[in-house]
Amino acid sequence: MSSKITVQSGVPVPGDRTRNEPNYPWLQMKVGDSFVVYGRTMAASARGSFKRYQKMGKIPANWSVTQRMSVEPSTIDGPSIRLWIVDDEQD
């Protein structure tokens, strides 16, 4: 019986993430910027993070997030989804 799990040696353990370290780059982004996440759960988490920053006044109220399935390949975590910042007042 062969195993489908590959054992790897020498992979470093990542450091602990602090509570203040952001998961998503919202504060470094401007209208038109985007990034890719993998899986619908992560996309929902990113949108929630955006809303929290807006409620704190760190992101303009007229900005919003739009998402589309991305051309990047999906992973085991789910489909690739690209999220953009858009200005609701610009049309």
N, C-alpha and C positions, 0 to 999 in steps of 0.2 A: 504494500500500500504506500503510495507516494503522497507526500504532504503538498498542499497547494499554498501553504504559508511559507514565505521565504524568511529565514533567520538572517539578521544583519548584525554585524559587530562594529563597534566604533562609532555609532551614531550618538552624538552628544545629546544630553537631556537639556531641553530649553529651560531658561531661567524662569522664575516665578513672575507672573504678570501682576503689577500692582493695580489697585482699584482705580487709580487716577490715570492709568495708561489707556488711551482710547482704542477701541476695537476698529473703528472706521475713521477715515480721514476727512470727515466733514469740515472741520475747522480750517483745513488747508486748501479747501476747494472753492472754486468760483463757478458762476453760472456757465454751463456747457461742459464742465469737467465730469468724468465718470470713472467707475471702477467695476470690477467683476467680482461676484460672490458665487458660491456653489451651493445650490440647494434652496428650496423655497423657504425653509426655516431661517436660513442665514439672511435671505433677502428681507424677510419680515423683521428680523432683529435689527438689520441696518436701518430700515424705515422707522422703526420705533426709536432708535438712537437719534436719528435726525429730528424727530418730533420733540424728544426730550431737550435737545440743544436749542430748538426753537423756543420752547417754553421758558428756558433759562435766559433767553434773549441773546444767545450767541450766534444765531443764524437769523437773517431777515425773515419777517413774517410772510413776505410775498414770494419767498422761494418755496419750491416743493421738489419732491423726488418722483421721477418717472422710471419705469423699468421695462425692459424687453429681454426676451431670450437672446442670448449672445451667440456669436459665431465661434467663440472659444469652445473647445470640446468639454462635454460634461464629464464629471468624475463620479467616483463611488458615492460622494456626498450628495449628488444630485445634479440637475441641469445647471449650466452656467447662465447667470442672469446679470446683465449690465444695468447699473443704476446711474442716472444722471441727475444733476441739479438743474432745475429750470426756474425761470422767473415768470411767475403767473401774470405779471403786469405787462410783459413784452409779448406782443403778438404780431 
